[in-house]
Amino acid sequence: MLLNIKRAFPKLVREVNVVRFREEHRSYEWVAEVLLSNSSVLHIKDYLFLDGSRKYAYHWQAADGSMIARWDNAVHWPEPVSGLLFNHFGRKI
């Protein structure tokens, strides 16, 4: 799936590096980095737990290390929020 992205978008994706992938029963841990042609990097962390819950973060950063955007389902407020999808652009949530 992710490994095919380089073939599908050769002008956009320079390299795909799977840092870690572990699968056990119906759960998994998946960590990867996608180096893009403009030298920015998409860092991916995706976890599926045995209880069916999922935790993920997609962090896109420029070559200088500054954040371009981030998508995650981490809880940022003490009150429950429906949907649990958060977008961060630069320093904004």
Secondary structure as GFF3:
##gff-version 3
##sequence-region A 1 93
A	DSSP	three_ten_helix	2	4	.	.	.	ID=ss1
A	DSSP	alpha_helix	5	8	.	.	.	ID=ss2
A	DSSP	beta_strand	13	24	.	.	.	ID=ss3
A	DSSP	beta_strand	27	36	.	.	.	ID=ss4
A	DSSP	beta_strand	41	48	.	.	.	ID=ss5
A	DSSP	beta_strand	54	61	.	.	.	ID=ss6
A	DSSP	beta_strand	67	72	.	.	.	ID=ss7
A	DSSP	beta_strand	86	89	.	.	.	ID=ss8
###
